[in-house]
Amino acid sequence: MLKVKWSTLAETTLVDEIDFIIKKWNSAEADKFVSLVYDYLEKLTKNPEIGIFNSKSNCYSIVISKQTTLFYKILESEKKVALILFWNNKQNPAYLKKMLHESY
């Protein structure tokens, strides 16, 4: 089983998603989302290759909810899943490429 390594960008973008959910819906929905995120993180620690690998960005992605995708890397030498960022799927994809490029 791998450990989870949070980047600053992953922490920030998760908080942004939670804030968005609270503003658009409510705190109860945000709590459900947070539970969903941690369920997926547990799955990733056991089977990190369940996401889709993208060779251009050299990372994996997994859809957490209809609106949110998690981007991550597998650091086999460190036995960790490195979280890169949580992405709101309604944002401009060009911005995603920039963020992924800047993150490593």
N, C-alpha and C positions, 0 to 999 in steps of 0.2 A: 504494500500500500504506500502511495506517495503522499507527501505533504503538500500543502498549498502555500505558494509564495505570492503575496499581494504586492503589486506595483503601486506606486502613488497614483498613477493614472487610473488603475482599476478601482482603487478606493474612491477617487474623486468621481469617476463616471457612474459608479454604483450609487453614490449619494445623489448625483444628479437625476438618475432614473427614479429613485425613491421619491425625491422631491416632486418630480413630474407626475408620478402616480398620485401622490397626495393632493396635488393641485387639481388634477383632472378628475379624480374619483374621490378617494378618502383614505384615511389611515388604515382601515381594515384591509383594503385592497393592497396597500403598501406592505402590510405585515404578511399577507399571503405571498406577495412577490418575494420578499426576503426569505421566507421559508422555502419557496421554490428554488431560489438561488442556492441556498445551502444544501438542499437535496441534490442538486446537480453537482455541486462541489464534492459532495461525498461520493457520487458516482464516478466523477473524474479521478478521484484518488485511487479508486479500485480499478478503473478501466479508462485510462486517459485517451485512448485512441478512438473513443466513441464519437468524437467530433469529426468534422470534415477538414482534411488537410489541404491547405492552399499553398502550392509551391512558390507562387509569386511573392506572397507576403511571408512565407516560411513560418506559418503558424496554423493552429487549428481554430475552428469556430464551431459553436454549438448554440442552437436557438433555445433560449431559456423560456421565452414567452413569445406571443405573436409580435410583440413590439421590441423585444430585446434579444440581442445576440452577444454571447461572451466570446472573446478572442483570447487564446492562451497558447503557451508553448509547453512542451514536455522537456524538462531538464533531467535526462536520464542519469547523468553523472552525479547530480545532486539529489536524485530521487524526489523531485518536486514537479508540481504543475505550477507554472508561472502564469499568473493572470495578467493579461495585458490591458484589456479594457472591456467595459460593458457598452454596447452600442445600441442606440435607439434606431430601429430599422427605418424610421421615417426621415432620418436626416440625409443630407446630401452625401452620396457615396464617394465623391471626390475628397470630401473632408475626412472620411474614414481612411482612405489611402494615405493621406498626409499624416494622420494621427498614428497609424501603424508604422509608417516609415520613420517618424520621429521617436517612436518608443524604443527602438533598438538600432 
